[in-house]
Amino acid sequence: MDFRFSEDSLLLASSVREYLTDTHGVDVLRRLDAEGPYDTAIWQGLVDMGLAGLLIPECDGGLGRSLPEAALIAVECGRACLAEPLVDVAFVTVPFLLAKGETGQIADYAAGRLAQPLAHQINPYVVQKADTPIASVDPLRQLAAAGGGASDDPHLLNLGALMAAAQLVGIAEAMLDQAVEYAKIRQQFGQPIGAFQAIKHQLANCAVAIEFARPVLWRAAGALDDGLASAPIHVSHAKLAAGDAAILTAETAHQVHGAMGYTYEVDLHFWMKRAWALQGYWGSRAFHYNRIDSAILGGSHPIGADASFA
């Protein structure tokens, strides 16, 4: 399977990264934490880039892109610790509605006028604006009770888990970058702490975990986009790999910062909290582990060299 993205797809992801770097920096995160997690100007900027309609067919006012491309953008959203619910709405709710043929409000989603995510029974809460929001470990994710109308559709679950995994990869990348930069400037015994093997090896382990999670994510996105019967297993694999990489990197970055990572004064805590929140969102680690375990031991998902690329 060819996991390479086209130049056009990479250019779009690069443009999203540049936009979020300019408009969603740490100073903005701190402002949103203090004043509320949503900024209409940032949301409108994302809409103007066409991201609200990324997966909507061109004939309906969207860009007509694929799930792997959406996952690529979701990585950038995770890297920026985006507060706006772009991923939950445009990359989860919208493709689910399209798959079900429920296109009555697609034009409103494409134009950014409607940003209502769908609830699933696996999540007790949904990320959305609320008059009485529920407290979250992540102050930039405003939560509301899912309510009795939550869906139990497995396709919605798979879309949500896939995009959570994509964000976790981006979150891990951002935390690793912060830890590396801190290791370059923090002096101990007359030299940067990054010069010590103990620090180098820990950071290298994080880099390896992220690098191993990335192709698993692309495999899952491609499988789900193609409607393969094995897609749920690939999605669970991606959620596990990305979640483990993010938690490992959060713990390591915290250690590199010498316990200061937990303090509000250090920027790292925003990404750590998002990693904790997404680790259990759209299915816990145990849920996805058991789904893979059941498929392999139950025989529905063959393993071995002859089945690797089936």
C-alpha positions in Angstrom: 0.0 0.0 0.0 1.3 3.5 -1.0 1.0 5.8 2.0 2.5 8.8 0.2 0.4 12.0 0.0 0.2 14.1 -3.1 2.0 17.5 -3.3 -1.4 19.1 -3.2 -2.4 17.4 0.0 1.0 18.2 1.7 0.6 21.8 0.6 -2.8 22.0 2.2 -1.5 20.6 5.4 1.4 23.0 5.4 -1.0 25.9 4.9 -3.1 24.8 7.8 0.0 24.5 10.0 1.1 28.1 9.0 -2.4 29.4 9.7 -2.6 27.8 13.1 0.9 28.9 14.0 0.0 32.5 13.3 -3.5 32.5 14.9 -3.4 29.8 17.5 -0.2 30.2 19.4 0.4 29.8 23.1 -0.7 33.3 23.9 -4.1 32.5 22.3 -4.3 29.2 24.2 -3.9 31.1 27.4 -6.5 33.7 26.4 -9.0 31.0 25.4 -8.3 29.3 28.7 -9.1 32.4 30.6 -12.0 33.8 28.5 -13.6 30.7 26.9 -12.4 28.1 24.4 -14.0 29.4 21.2 -13.0 32.3 19.0 -15.3 33.1 16.0 -12.4 34.7 14.1 -10.3 31.5 14.2 -13.3 29.4 13.3 -14.1 31.6 10.3 -10.5 31.4 9.2 -10.8 27.6 9.2 -14.0 27.9 7.2 -12.5 30.3 4.7 -9.7 27.7 4.0 -12.5 25.2 3.1 -11.8 22.9 6.0 -15.4 22.8 7.2 -16.2 21.2 3.9 -13.0 19.2 3.4 -14.9 15.9 3.0 -18.0 17.3 1.4 -18.3 16.6 -2.4 -17.5 19.6 -4.6 -21.0 19.5 -6.0 -22.3 20.3 -2.5 -19.9 23.1 -1.9 -17.0 21.2 -0.4 -13.5 20.3 -1.4 -14.2 16.6 -2.0 -11.1 15.3 -0.2 -10.4 11.9 1.4 -10.3 10.6 4.9 -6.4 10.2 4.8 -6.2 13.9 3.9 -8.6 14.7 6.7 -6.3 12.7 9.1 -3.3 14.7 7.8 -5.1 17.9 8.7 -6.2 16.5 12.1 -2.6 15.9 13.0 -2.0 19.6 12.5 -5.0 20.4 14.7 -3.5 18.3 17.4 -0.1 19.9 17.0 -1.7 23.3 17.5 -4.0 22.1 20.4 -6.9 23.5 18.4 -9.8 24.6 20.6 -12.4 24.9 17.8 -14.3 21.6 17.2 -13.2 21.3 13.6 -12.2 17.7 13.8 -15.3 16.5 15.7 -17.6 18.2 13.3 -16.0 18.3 9.8 -14.0 15.1 10.0 -16.3 12.9 12.1 -19.9 14.1 12.0 -19.9 15.2 8.3 -18.5 12.0 6.8 -20.9 10.0 8.9 -23.9 12.0 7.7 -22.7 11.6 4.1 -22.2 7.9 4.5 -25.8 7.6 5.8 -27.2 9.8 3.0 -28.4 12.4 5.5 -27.4 15.5 3.4 -30.1 17.9 4.3 -27.8 20.2 6.3 -24.6 19.5 4.5 -24.6 23.0 2.9 -24.7 24.6 6.4 -21.8 22.4 7.6 -19.7 23.3 4.5 -20.3 27.0 5.1 -19.5 26.7 8.8 -22.9 27.9 9.9 -23.6 24.6 11.6 -21.0 23.0 13.9 -22.9 20.4 15.8 -21.0 17.2 16.5 -22.8 13.9 16.9 -22.8 12.0 20.1 -21.9 8.3 20.4 -22.8 6.0 23.3 -19.2 5.2 23.9 -18.6 8.8 25.0 -20.5 10.1 28.0 -19.9 13.7 26.7 -19.7 15.5 23.4 -17.5 18.4 22.6 -19.7 21.4 21.9 -20.7 24.9 23.1 -23.0 24.7 26.1 -24.7 27.1 28.5 -23.6 25.0 31.4 -20.5 23.2 30.3 -19.1 20.1 32.1 -15.7 20.5 33.5 -12.9 18.7 31.6 -9.4 17.9 32.4 -8.7 19.9 29.2 -9.9 23.4 29.7 -10.0 24.0 25.9 -12.6 21.3 25.3 -16.0 22.4 26.4 -18.2 19.4 27.1 -21.9 18.7 27.3 -23.8 15.5 28.2 -24.3 13.2 25.3 -27.9 12.6 26.2 -30.3 9.9 25.2 -29.9 10.6 21.5 -26.4 9.2 21.3 -25.8 6.9 18.4 -24.4 3.3 18.7 -23.4 3.2 15.0 -19.9 1.5 14.7 -19.0 3.7 11.7 -19.3 6.9 13.8 -17.1 5.2 16.4 -14.5 4.3 13.9 -14.4 7.8 12.4 -14.1 9.4 15.9 -11.4 7.0 17.0 -9.4 7.6 13.8 -9.5 11.3 14.1 -8.7 11.2 17.8 -5.6 9.1 16.9 -4.6 11.6 14.3 -4.8 14.4 16.8 -2.8 12.4 19.3 0.0 12.0 16.8 0.1 15.8 16.3 0.0 16.4 20.1 2.9 14.0 20.6 4.9 15.8 17.9 4.3 19.1 19.6 5.3 17.9 23.0 8.5 16.2 21.7 9.4 19.5 20.0 9.0 21.4 23.2 11.0 18.8 25.2 13.8 18.9 22.6 14.0 22.7 22.7 14.0 22.8 26.5 16.8 20.2 26.6 18.9 22.5 24.4 18.7 25.5 26.7 18.5 24.0 30.2 22.0 23.9 31.6 23.3 21.3 34.1 26.9 20.7 35.1 28.0 23.3 32.6 26.2 21.9 29.5 22.7 21.5 28.1 20.9 18.5 29.5 20.2 17.4 26.0 23.9 16.4 25.8 23.4 13.6 28.4 22.6 10.1 27.0 19.8 9.5 29.5 17.9 12.5 28.0 18.8 11.6 24.4 17.6 8.0 24.8 14.3 9.0 26.3 13.6 11.6 23.6 14.7 9.1 20.9 12.2 6.5 22.3 9.4 9.1 21.9 10.5 9.9 18.3 10.4 6.2 17.5 7.0 5.7 19.0 5.6 8.6 17.0 7.2 7.4 13.8 5.8 3.9 14.3 2.3 5.4 15.0 2.2 7.5 11.9 2.0 4.8 9.2 -0.5 2.9 11.3 -2.7 6.0 11.2 -2.4 6.3 7.4 -3.2 2.6 7.1 -6.3 3.0 9.2 -7.5 6.1 7.3 -7.0 4.4 4.0 -8.8 1.2 5.1 -11.8 3.2 6.5 -11.9 5.4 3.4 -12.0 2.3 1.2 -14.7 0.6 3.3 -12.5 -2.5 4.1 -14.0 -5.1 6.4 -10.7 -4.9 8.4 -11.0 -1.1 8.9 -12.2 -1.3 12.6 -9.1 -3.3 13.5 -6.8 -0.9 11.8 -8.6 2.0 13.5 -8.1 0.4 16.9 -4.5 -0.2 16.1 -4.0 3.4 15.2 -5.8 4.6 18.4 -3.5 2.4 20.5 -0.3 3.3 18.8 -1.0 7.1 18.7 -2.3 7.1 22.3 0.7 5.2 23.6 3.0 7.5 21.7 1.3 10.6 23.1 1.3 9.4 26.7 4.9 8.3 26.5 5.9 11.7 25.1 3.8 13.5 27.7 5.6 11.7 30.6 9.0 12.1 29.0 8.5 15.8 28.3 7.4 16.3 31.8 10.6 14.6 33.1 12.8 16.6 30.8 11.2 19.7 32.2 12.1 18.6 35.7 8.5 18.4 37.0 7.8 22.0 35.8 5.6 20.6 33.0 2.7 20.2 35.4 2.7 23.9 36.2 0.6 26.5 34.6 3.5 28.6 33.7 5.0 26.0 31.4 3.2 25.7 28.0 3.5 21.9 27.9 0.5 21.4 30.2 -2.0 22.3 27.4 -0.9 19.4 25.2 -0.5 17.0 28.1 -4.1 17.6 29.1 -5.4 17.2 25.6 -3.5 13.9 25.3 -5.1 12.7 28.6 -8.5 13.7 27.3 -8.2 12.1 23.9 -6.6 8.9 25.2 -10.0 7.8 26.6 -12.2 9.5 24.0 -13.9 7.4 21.3 -12.9 4.2 23.2 -10.5 3.6 26.0 -7.2 1.8 25.5 -8.8 -1.4 27.0 -11.7 -1.2 24.5 -9.4 -1.0 21.4 -7.0 -3.6 22.7 -9.9 -6.0 23.3 -11.3 -5.3 19.8 -8.0 -6.3 18.3 -7.5 -9.2 20.6 -11.0 -10.6 19.8 -10.5 -10.2 16.0 -7.1 -12.0 16.0 -7.9 -14.8 18.5 -11.4 -15.2 17.1 -10.0 -15.7 13.6 -11.8 -12.9 11.8 -8.5 -11.1 11.2 -5.8 -13.4 9.9 -2.2 -12.6 10.8 1.1 -13.6 9.2 3.3 -12.5 6.3 0.8 -13.7 3.7 -2.0 -11.6 5.2 -0.1 -8.4 6.0 -1.2 -6.5 3.0 -4.4 -8.3 2.2 
